[in-house]
Amino acid sequence: MVVLLVEDDHSLAELVIEYLEDESFECDHAFNGNHAIELILNNTYDVIILDINLPGANGLEVCETMRKAGLNTPCIMLTARNTLDDKVTGLNLGADDYLVKPFAMAELVARINALTKRNRHSDSLKIADLEIYLPEHYAKRGEHKIQPSPDEWKVLTYLASKSPQVVSRTELENILWPAGAPSTDALKMVIYRLRKMVDPKPLTPLIQTIRGVGVALKE
């Protein structure tokens, strides 16, 4: 099991990583929110342990970015804050659990195990005859295997998580390029390549463009 710990307290991070590795977890570590976002969007983790008070993007912003990108990786908020408002905000942004410092290492491991057991039942998405296998980063339509690029994968999983809702082009561009799209046609090309993989003839098209509104993945 691979865990990402996002914690800027070096001493605490070392203790947590040492304990988790003794429990047979593999650990990646980010000291700030911006690095965490980079790791999350480019790697696959079983659980993310996420502090709120971080340099760069804070933990709430990291969690929000991850969920907007269509990633449903279980997330434990790890923080010194313990007010009701902080907990509600974190949970509303997509956190799955909340652990207040100081905490017992054994409790952290128990919460990780509980979340991963729960998540095993939701590690795929199905839209009509399209099945998306989230941990393995591939999809299938019948016997046709689909292996999208990272950008195509973000669009596919986000559309699937919102299905059958229509997602605006602006929303998709913000997920792919938070600092701004490289060109006016960049998103169009990503969707074009994704449509060729997901909707080859003679299969019924699932990626639907609603003119003037956005894109949807639905029957």
Secondary structure, DSSP 8 states (H G I E B T S, - for coil): -EEEEE-S-HHHHHHHHHHHHHTT-EEEEESSHHHHHHHHHHS--SEEEEESS-SSS-HHHHHHHHHHTT----EEEEES---HHHHHHHHHTT--EEEESS--HHHHHHHHHHHHHHHGGGSEEEETTEEEETTTTEEEETTEEE---HHHHHHHHHHHHHTTS-B-HHHHHHHH-TT--SSTTHHHHHHHHHHHHHS-TTS---EEEETTTEEEE--
